[in-house]
Amino acid sequence: MTSEYRTIESEFEREVARITLNQPPLNIMDIAMLGELQSALARVHSEKLAKVLVIDHKGKAFSAGVSIQEHTPAKVSEMIEKFHGIFRLLNSLALPTLALVDGMALGGGCELATFCDIVIASDRATFGQPEIKVGVFPPVAAVIFPHLVGRNRALELLLSGEVIEAAEAKAIGLINRVFPADGFHEKADNFVEKLTSLSCPVLKLTKRAVDRALYATVSDALRSVEDLYLGELMQTADAHEGLNAYLEKRKPVWKNR
Protein backbone atom coordinates (compact mmCIF):
# COMPACT_ATOMS: atom_id res chain seq x y z
CA MET A 1 0.00 0.00 0.00
CA THR A 2 1.50 3.30 -1.05
CA SER A 3 -0.41 6.56 -1.22
CA GLU A 4 0.32 10.13 -2.17
CA TYR A 5 -0.83 12.81 0.26
CA ARG A 6 0.16 16.40 0.86
CA THR A 7 0.46 16.45 4.67
CA ILE A 8 1.16 12.80 5.50
CA GLU A 9 2.81 9.74 4.02
CA SER A 10 1.18 6.32 3.99
CA GLU A 11 2.75 3.01 3.02
CA PHE A 12 2.54 -0.72 3.58
CA GLU A 13 5.74 -2.73 3.69
CA ARG A 14 6.77 -6.00 5.32
CA GLU A 15 3.45 -6.44 7.14
CA VAL A 16 3.63 -2.94 8.65
CA ALA A 17 1.12 -0.26 7.73
CA ARG A 18 2.75 3.09 8.40
CA ILE A 19 1.31 6.60 8.53
CA THR A 20 3.86 9.40 8.85
CA LEU A 21 2.86 12.94 9.83
CA ASN A 22 4.67 15.09 7.28
CA GLN A 23 3.94 18.74 7.90
CA PRO A 24 7.15 19.77 9.68
CA PRO A 25 8.45 21.26 11.77
CA LEU A 26 5.49 20.99 14.18
CA ASN A 27 3.04 18.79 12.27
CA ILE A 28 0.12 21.02 13.19
CA MET A 29 -3.04 19.08 12.37
CA ASP A 30 -5.18 21.34 10.22
CA ILE A 31 -8.43 20.28 8.60
CA ALA A 32 -6.58 19.14 5.49
CA MET A 33 -4.31 16.81 7.48
CA LEU A 34 -7.24 15.47 9.49
CA GLY A 35 -8.99 14.55 6.27
CA GLU A 36 -5.91 12.81 4.93
CA LEU A 37 -5.45 10.90 8.18
CA GLN A 38 -9.04 9.67 7.93
CA SER A 39 -8.46 8.56 4.35
CA ALA A 40 -5.24 6.73 5.22
CA LEU A 41 -6.80 4.99 8.22
CA ALA A 42 -9.76 3.88 6.11
CA ARG A 43 -7.29 2.26 3.72
CA VAL A 44 -5.51 0.52 6.60
CA HIS A 45 -8.87 -1.02 7.52
CA SER A 46 -8.93 -2.73 4.13
CA GLU A 47 -5.31 -3.93 4.25
CA LYS A 48 -5.72 -7.57 5.27
CA LEU A 49 -2.02 -8.48 5.40
CA ALA A 50 -0.97 -5.78 7.87
CA LYS A 51 0.00 -7.00 11.32
CA VAL A 52 0.54 -3.60 12.96
CA LEU A 53 -0.07 0.07 12.25
CA VAL A 54 2.77 2.47 13.06
CA ILE A 55 2.13 6.21 13.31
CA ASP A 56 5.32 8.27 13.29
CA HIS A 57 6.48 11.68 12.12
CA LYS A 58 8.96 13.82 10.26
CA GLY A 59 10.29 17.00 11.85
CA LYS A 60 11.12 17.86 15.44
CA ALA A 61 7.58 17.28 16.73
CA PHE A 62 5.27 14.29 16.56
CA SER A 63 2.56 16.96 16.54
CA ALA A 64 2.05 20.18 18.45
CA GLY A 65 -1.71 19.72 18.13
CA VAL A 66 -4.62 20.85 15.99
CA SER A 67 -4.63 24.21 14.26
CA ILE A 68 -5.78 27.00 16.57
CA GLN A 69 -6.10 29.23 13.49
CA GLU A 70 -8.83 26.90 12.19
CA HIS A 71 -10.45 26.50 15.61
CA THR A 72 -12.98 29.21 14.77
CA PRO A 73 -16.77 29.29 15.25
CA ALA A 74 -17.19 28.75 11.52
CA LYS A 75 -14.86 25.72 11.35
CA VAL A 76 -14.82 24.12 14.80
CA SER A 77 -17.67 21.69 14.08
CA GLU A 78 -15.93 20.40 10.95
CA MET A 79 -12.61 20.20 12.81
CA ILE A 80 -14.04 18.20 15.73
CA GLU A 81 -15.96 15.91 13.38
CA LYS A 82 -12.83 15.10 11.37
CA PHE A 83 -10.57 14.91 14.43
CA HIS A 84 -12.84 12.54 16.33
CA GLY A 85 -13.38 10.55 13.14
CA ILE A 86 -9.68 9.64 13.32
CA PHE A 87 -10.16 8.12 16.78
CA ARG A 88 -13.29 6.25 15.77
CA LEU A 89 -11.32 4.67 12.93
CA LEU A 90 -8.37 3.88 15.22
CA ASN A 91 -10.70 2.41 17.82
CA SER A 92 -12.28 0.08 15.28
CA LEU A 93 -8.97 -1.22 13.88
CA ALA A 94 -8.43 -4.90 14.58
CA LEU A 95 -4.64 -4.74 14.38
CA PRO A 96 -2.39 -3.30 17.14
CA THR A 97 -1.41 0.35 16.74
CA LEU A 98 1.92 1.91 17.77
CA ALA A 99 2.96 5.55 18.00
CA LEU A 100 6.65 6.42 17.65
CA VAL A 101 7.31 9.80 19.27
CA ASP A 102 10.70 11.47 18.86
CA GLY A 103 9.83 15.01 19.91
CA MET A 104 6.91 16.94 21.36
CA ALA A 105 3.40 15.49 21.39
CA LEU A 106 1.09 18.24 22.59
CA GLY A 107 -2.65 18.79 22.53
CA GLY A 108 -4.22 16.78 19.73
CA GLY A 109 -0.80 15.31 18.99
CA CYS A 110 -0.62 13.89 22.50
CA GLU A 111 -4.14 12.52 22.11
CA LEU A 112 -3.25 10.85 18.80
CA ALA A 113 -0.12 9.25 20.23
CA THR A 114 -1.60 8.04 23.51
CA PHE A 115 -4.74 6.68 21.84
CA CYS A 116 -2.53 4.11 20.13
CA ASP A 117 -2.22 0.71 21.80
CA ILE A 118 1.51 1.13 22.43
CA VAL A 119 3.53 4.35 22.63
CA ILE A 120 7.30 4.26 22.18
CA ALA A 121 9.14 7.54 22.78
CA SER A 122 12.66 8.85 22.65
CA ASP A 123 14.15 10.38 25.79
CA ARG A 124 13.75 13.86 24.26
CA ALA A 125 9.99 13.44 23.72
CA THR A 126 7.48 15.46 25.73
CA PHE A 127 3.77 15.04 26.30
CA GLY A 128 1.06 17.40 27.43
CA GLN A 129 -2.45 18.77 27.05
CA PRO A 130 -2.13 22.56 27.32
CA GLU A 131 -5.68 23.26 26.07
CA ILE A 132 -6.78 24.59 29.46
CA LYS A 133 -4.47 27.57 28.91
CA VAL A 134 -6.49 28.72 25.89
CA GLY A 135 -9.84 28.15 27.54
CA VAL A 136 -10.85 24.70 26.25
CA PHE A 137 -10.37 21.07 27.27
CA PRO A 138 -9.17 18.05 25.22
CA PRO A 139 -12.18 15.74 24.64
CA VAL A 140 -10.23 12.62 23.64
CA ALA A 141 -7.77 12.93 26.52
CA ALA A 142 -10.69 13.44 28.91
CA VAL A 143 -11.97 10.04 27.79
CA ILE A 144 -8.77 8.00 27.62
CA PHE A 145 -6.42 9.49 30.22
CA PRO A 146 -8.38 8.18 33.23
CA HIS A 147 -8.06 4.65 31.82
CA LEU A 148 -4.32 5.09 31.30
CA VAL A 149 -3.21 6.96 34.42
CA GLY A 150 -6.22 7.09 36.75
CA ARG A 151 -8.77 9.84 37.44
CA ASN A 152 -6.76 12.08 39.72
CA ARG A 153 -3.56 12.00 37.69
CA ALA A 154 -5.60 12.63 34.54
CA LEU A 155 -7.23 15.64 36.15
CA GLU A 156 -3.84 16.95 37.26
CA LEU A 157 -2.53 16.81 33.69
CA LEU A 158 -5.67 18.28 32.10
CA LEU A 159 -6.30 21.00 34.68
CA SER A 160 -2.70 22.20 34.87
CA GLY A 161 -1.82 21.87 31.19
CA GLU A 162 1.60 20.67 32.35
CA VAL A 163 4.02 19.27 29.78
CA ILE A 164 5.96 16.25 31.04
CA GLU A 165 9.06 14.48 29.80
CA ALA A 166 9.04 10.96 28.40
CA ALA A 167 10.50 9.39 31.56
CA GLU A 168 7.66 10.75 33.69
CA ALA A 169 5.08 9.79 31.06
CA LYS A 170 6.37 6.21 31.24
CA ALA A 171 6.46 6.24 35.03
CA ILE A 172 2.77 7.16 35.29
CA GLY A 173 1.67 4.74 32.58
CA LEU A 174 0.87 7.24 29.85
CA ILE A 175 3.37 5.62 27.45
CA ASN A 176 5.06 2.22 27.22
CA ARG A 177 8.76 2.50 26.37
CA VAL A 178 11.49 5.14 26.30
CA PHE A 179 14.62 4.69 24.17
CA PRO A 180 17.62 7.02 23.82
CA ALA A 181 17.27 9.55 21.02
CA ASP A 182 20.49 8.24 19.48
CA GLY A 183 19.44 5.10 17.68
CA PHE A 184 15.77 5.62 18.56
CA HIS A 185 14.34 4.58 15.21
CA GLU A 186 16.47 1.45 15.03
CA LYS A 187 15.34 0.36 18.51
CA ALA A 188 11.72 1.21 17.73
CA ASP A 189 11.87 -0.76 14.48
CA ASN A 190 13.31 -3.72 16.39
CA PHE A 191 10.34 -3.56 18.73
CA VAL A 192 7.94 -3.48 15.77
CA GLU A 193 9.71 -6.48 14.23
CA LYS A 194 9.04 -8.48 17.39
CA LEU A 195 5.34 -8.05 16.71
CA THR A 196 5.51 -8.72 12.98
CA SER A 197 7.30 -12.01 13.73
CA LEU A 198 4.08 -13.22 15.37
CA SER A 199 0.79 -14.51 14.03
CA CYS A 200 -1.47 -11.86 12.50
CA PRO A 201 -4.82 -13.33 13.69
CA VAL A 202 -3.49 -14.03 17.18
CA LEU A 203 -2.24 -10.45 17.53
CA LYS A 204 -5.69 -9.18 16.58
CA LEU A 205 -7.54 -11.62 18.82
CA THR A 206 -5.32 -10.72 21.78
CA LYS A 207 -6.18 -7.04 21.30
CA ARG A 208 -9.89 -7.91 21.11
CA ALA A 209 -9.65 -9.96 24.29
CA VAL A 210 -8.14 -7.07 26.25
CA ASP A 211 -10.67 -4.58 24.89
CA ARG A 212 -13.60 -6.86 25.64
CA ALA A 213 -12.51 -7.24 29.23
CA LEU A 214 -11.57 -3.63 29.90
CA TYR A 215 -15.02 -2.19 30.47
CA ALA A 216 -16.90 -5.24 31.73
CA THR A 217 -17.33 -6.89 35.12
CA VAL A 218 -14.83 -9.64 35.84
CA SER A 219 -17.48 -12.32 35.46
CA ASP A 220 -18.80 -10.99 32.15
CA ALA A 221 -15.31 -10.30 30.87
CA LEU A 222 -14.06 -13.79 31.68
CA ARG A 223 -17.05 -15.34 29.92
CA SER A 224 -16.60 -13.13 26.87
CA VAL A 225 -12.85 -13.75 26.60
CA GLU A 226 -13.38 -17.47 27.13
CA ASP A 227 -15.79 -17.49 24.18
CA LEU A 228 -13.23 -15.62 22.10
CA TYR A 229 -10.47 -18.07 23.10
CA LEU A 230 -12.39 -21.26 22.37
CA GLY A 231 -14.64 -20.01 19.58
CA GLU A 232 -12.09 -18.09 17.53
CA LEU A 233 -8.49 -18.40 18.74
CA MET A 234 -8.50 -22.19 18.95
CA GLN A 235 -10.03 -22.36 15.50
CA THR A 236 -6.95 -20.72 13.94
CA ALA A 237 -4.18 -22.73 12.33
CA ASP A 238 -1.57 -20.57 14.07
CA ALA A 239 -2.75 -21.44 17.58
CA HIS A 240 -2.22 -25.13 16.84
CA GLU A 241 1.06 -24.45 15.04
CA GLY A 242 2.43 -22.47 17.99
CA LEU A 243 1.52 -25.15 20.53
CA ASN A 244 2.81 -27.98 18.34
CA ALA A 245 6.05 -26.13 17.65
CA TYR A 246 6.64 -25.72 21.39
CA LEU A 247 6.06 -29.42 22.02
CA GLU A 248 8.29 -30.35 19.09
CA LYS A 249 11.01 -27.92 20.22
CA ARG A 250 11.10 -25.97 16.96
CA LYS A 251 10.36 -22.44 15.78
CA PRO A 252 6.74 -21.96 14.69
CA VAL A 253 5.96 -21.27 11.05
CA TRP A 254 2.99 -18.91 11.03
CA LYS A 255 0.33 -19.32 8.37
CA ASN A 256 -1.39 -16.10 9.47
CA ARG A 257 -4.75 -17.79 9.52
C-alpha positions in Angstrom: 0.0 0.0 0.0 1.5 3.3 -1.1 -0.4 6.6 -1.2 0.3 10.1 -2.2 -0.8 12.8 0.3 0.2 16.4 0.9 0.5 16.5 4.7 1.2 12.8 5.5 2.8 9.7 4.0 1.2 6.3 4.0 2.8 3.0 3.0 2.5 -0.7 3.6 5.7 -2.7 3.7 6.8 -6.0 5.3 3.5 -6.4 7.1 3.6 -2.9 8.7 1.1 -0.3 7.7 2.8 3.1 8.4 1.3 6.6 8.5 3.9 9.4 8.8 2.9 12.9 9.8 4.7 15.1 7.3 3.9 18.7 7.9 7.1 19.8 9.7 8.4 21.3 11.8 5.5 21.0 14.2 3.0 18.8 12.3 0.1 21.0 13.2 -3.0 19.1 12.4 -5.2 21.3 10.2 -8.4 20.3 8.6 -6.6 19.1 5.5 -4.3 16.8 7.5 -7.2 15.5 9.5 -9.0 14.5 6.3 -5.9 12.8 4.9 -5.4 10.9 8.2 -9.0 9.7 7.9 -8.5 8.6 4.4 -5.2 6.7 5.2 -6.8 5.0 8.2 -9.8 3.9 6.1 -7.3 2.3 3.7 -5.5 0.5 6.6 -8.9 -1.0 7.5 -8.9 -2.7 4.1 -5.3 -3.9 4.3 -5.7 -7.6 5.3 -2.0 -8.5 5.4 -1.0 -5.8 7.9 0.0 -7.0 11.3 0.5 -3.6 13.0 -0.1 0.1 12.2 2.8 2.5 13.1 2.1 6.2 13.3 5.3 8.3 13.3 6.5 11.7 12.1 9.0 13.8 10.3 10.3 17.0 11.8 11.1 17.9 15.4 7.6 17.3 16.7 5.3 14.3 16.6 2.6 17.0 16.5 2.0 20.2 18.4 -1.7 19.7 18.1 -4.6 20.9 16.0 -4.6 24.2 14.3 -5.8 27.0 16.6 -6.1 29.2 13.5 -8.8 26.9 12.2 -10.5 26.5 15.6 -13.0 29.2 14.8 -16.8 29.3 15.3 -17.2 28.7 11.5 -14.9 25.7 11.3 -14.8 24.1 14.8 -17.7 21.7 14.1 -15.9 20.4 11.0 -12.6 20.2 12.8 -14.0 18.2 15.7 -16.0 15.9 13.4 -12.8 15.1 11.4 -10.6 14.9 14.4 -12.8 12.5 16.3 -13.4 10.6 13.1 -9.7 9.6 13.3 -10.2 8.1 16.8 -13.3 6.2 15.8 -11.3 4.7 12.9 -8.4 3.9 15.2 -10.7 2.4 17.8 -12.3 0.1 15.3 -9.0 -1.2 13.9 -8.4 -4.9 14.6 -4.6 -4.7 14.4 -2.4 -3.3 17.1 -1.4 0.3 16.7 1.9 1.9 17.8 3.0 5.6 18.0 6.6 6.4 17.6 7.3 9.8 19.3 10.7 11.5 18.9 9.8 15.0 19.9 6.9 16.9 21.4 3.4 15.5 21.4 1.1 18.2 22.6 -2.7 18.8 22.5 -4.2 16.8 19.7 -0.8 15.3 19.0 -0.6 13.9 22.5 -4.1 12.5 22.1 -3.3 10.9 18.8 -0.1 9.2 20.2 -1.6 8.0 23.5 -4.7 6.7 21.8 -2.5 4.1 20.1 -2.2 0.7 21.8 1.5 1.1 22.4 3.5 4.3 22.6 7.3 4.3 22.2 9.1 7.5 22.8 12.7 8.8 22.7 14.1 10.4 25.8 13.7 13.9 24.3 10.0 13.4 23.7 7.5 15.5 25.7 3.8 15.0 26.3 1.1 17.4 27.4 -2.5 18.8 27.1 -2.1 22.6 27.3 -5.7 23.3 26.1 -6.8 24.6 29.5 -4.5 27.6 28.9 -6.5 28.7 25.9 -9.8 28.2 27.5 -10.9 24.7 26.3 -10.4 21.1 27.3 -9.2 18.0 25.2 -12.2 15.7 24.6 -10.2 12.6 23.6 -7.8 12.9 26.5 -10.7 13.4 28.9 -12.0 10.0 27.8 -8.8 8.0 27.6 -6.4 9.5 30.2 -8.4 8.2 33.2 -8.1 4.7 31.8 -4.3 5.1 31.3 -3.2 7.0 34.4 -6.2 7.1 36.8 -8.8 9.8 37.4 -6.8 12.1 39.7 -3.6 12.0 37.7 -5.6 12.6 34.5 -7.2 15.6 36.2 -3.8 17.0 37.3 -2.5 16.8 33.7 -5.7 18.3 32.1 -6.3 21.0 34.7 -2.7 22.2 34.9 -1.8 21.9 31.2 1.6 20.7 32.3 4.0 19.3 29.8 6.0 16.3 31.0 9.1 14.5 29.8 9.0 11.0 28.4 10.5 9.4 31.6 7.7 10.7 33.7 5.1 9.8 31.1 6.4 6.2 31.2 6.5 6.2 35.0 2.8 7.2 35.3 1.7 4.7 32.6 0.9 7.2 29.9 3.4 5.6 27.5 5.1 2.2 27.2 8.8 2.5 26.4 11.5 5.1 26.3 14.6 4.7 24.2 17.6 7.0 23.8 17.3 9.6 21.0 20.5 8.2 19.5 19.4 5.1 17.7 15.8 5.6 18.6 14.3 4.6 15.2 16.5 1.5 15.0 15.3 0.4 18.5 11.7 1.2 17.7 11.9 -0.8 14.5 13.3 -3.7 16.4 10.3 -3.6 18.7 7.9 -3.5 15.8 9.7 -6.5 14.2 9.0 -8.5 17.4 5.3 -8.0 16.7 5.5 -8.7 13.0 7.3 -12.0 13.7 4.1 -13.2 15.4 0.8 -14.5 14.0 -1.5 -11.9 12.5 -4.8 -13.3 13.7 -3.5 -14.0 17.2 -2.2 -10.4 17.5 -5.7 -9.2 16.6 -7.5 -11.6 18.8 -5.3 -10.7 21.8 -6.2 -7.0 21.3 -9.9 -7.9 21.1 -9.7 -10.0 24.3 -8.1 -7.1 26.3 -10.7 -4.6 24.9 -13.6 -6.9 25.6 -12.5 -7.2 29.2 -11.6 -3.6 29.9 -15.0 -2.2 30.5 -16.9 -5.2 31.7 -17.3 -6.9 35.1 -14.8 -9.6 35.8 -17.5 -12.3 35.5 -18.8 -11.0 32.2 -15.3 -10.3 30.9 -14.1 -13.8 31.7 -17.1 -15.3 29.9 -16.6 -13.1 26.9 -12.8 -13.7 26.6 -13.4 -17.5 27.1 -15.8 -17.5 24.2 -13.2 -15.6 22.1 -10.5 -18.1 23.1 -12.4 -21.3 22.4 -14.6 -20.0 19.6 -12.1 -18.1 17.5 -8.5 -18.4 18.7 -8.5 -22.2 19.0 -10.0 -22.4 15.5 -7.0 -20.7 13.9 -4.2 -22.7 12.3 -1.6 -20.6 14.1 -2.7 -21.4 17.6 -2.2 -25.1 16.8 1.1 -24.4 15.0 2.4 -22.5 18.0 1.5 -25.1 20.5 2.8 -28.0 18.3 6.1 -26.1 17.7 6.6 -25.7 21.4 6.1 -29.4 22.0 8.3 -30.3 19.1 11.0 -27.9 20.2 11.1 -26.0 17.0 10.4 -22.4 15.8 6.7 -22.0 14.7 6.0 -21.3 11.0 3.0 -18.9 11.0 0.3 -19.3 8.4 -1.4 -16.1 9.5 -4.8 -17.8 9.5 
